[in-house]
Amino acid sequence: MLYKADTERGKLWARLLAQKAPEIPFRLWPDLGDPATVRYLVAWQPPVDVMQRCPISK
């Protein structure tokens, strides 16, 4: 999961996912890691080229 919105809320998401769904890797924008591993995008304003940068699986 790649989160691109409020950083403080992102930290809350990170804690909750670590507790409730530890199998889902979580990253805060701009830390993409390996873009090929991004399956979910949570964004208030997604980057224009997000689909090119992260080939999110369907």
Backbone torsions as a table, in degrees:
resi	resn	phi	psi	omega
1	MET	NA	131.0	175.9
2	LEU	-111.5	124.4	-177.5
3	TYR	-110.0	123.5	178.1
4	LYS	-131.0	88.5	176.8
5	ALA	-163.5	-148.0	-178.1
6	ASP	-58.2	125.2	-175.8
7	THR	-62.5	-41.7	-179.9
8	GLU	-63.9	-41.6	175.9
9	ARG	-66.3	-35.2	177.2
10	GLY	-60.1	-38.5	177.7
11	LYS	-65.0	-36.8	176.2
12	LEU	-65.4	-45.8	176.2
13	TRP	-56.0	-45.1	-178.3
14	ALA	-58.5	-45.5	179.7
15	ARG	-64.1	-45.4	-178.9
16	LEU	-64.7	-43.2	179.0
17	LEU	-66.4	-36.7	177.9
18	ALA	-61.1	-34.4	179.9
19	GLN	-81.4	-46.3	-170.1
20	LYS	-93.0	-28.4	-176.9
21	ALA	-146.2	64.5	-175.3
22	PRO	-63.3	-15.5	178.8
23	GLU	-76.0	-10.5	179.4
24	ILE	-97.2	111.7	176.3
25	PRO	-64.2	138.9	-176.7
26	PHE	-123.6	133.0	178.1
27	ARG	-132.9	143.1	174.8
28	LEU	-99.0	130.7	176.6
29	TRP	-56.5	136.1	10.8
30	PRO	-95.7	14.4	179.8
31	ASP	-77.8	88.1	-178.6
32	LEU	-75.3	-31.4	-170.3
33	GLY	65.5	-139.9	176.4
34	ASP	-84.8	109.1	-177.3
35	PRO	-56.5	-27.2	-179.1
36	ALA	-68.4	-15.3	-178.8
37	THR	-93.6	-4.0	-179.6
38	VAL	-75.1	119.3	178.3
39	ARG	-108.3	-24.1	-177.0
40	TYR	-133.3	142.3	175.7
41	LEU	-124.4	126.5	173.7
42	VAL	-115.5	113.9	-174.4
43	ALA	-149.3	138.5	173.2
44	TRP	-78.1	-46.5	176.5
45	GLN	-131.4	92.5	-177.5
46	PRO	-63.9	146.6	176.4
47	PRO	-61.9	147.5	-178.0
48	VAL	-56.7	-40.6	-175.1
49	ASP	-98.6	24.9	-174.1
50	VAL	-60.3	-37.7	-178.7
51	MET	-69.7	-28.6	176.3
52	GLN	-77.4	-36.1	-178.3
53	ARG	-77.7	-35.2	-177.1
54	CYS	-129.8	98.4	179.5
55	PRO	-71.6	74.8	-175.2
56	ILE	-60.2	126.4	-178.4
57	SER	-71.7	151.3	-177.4
58	LYS	-96.4	NA	NA
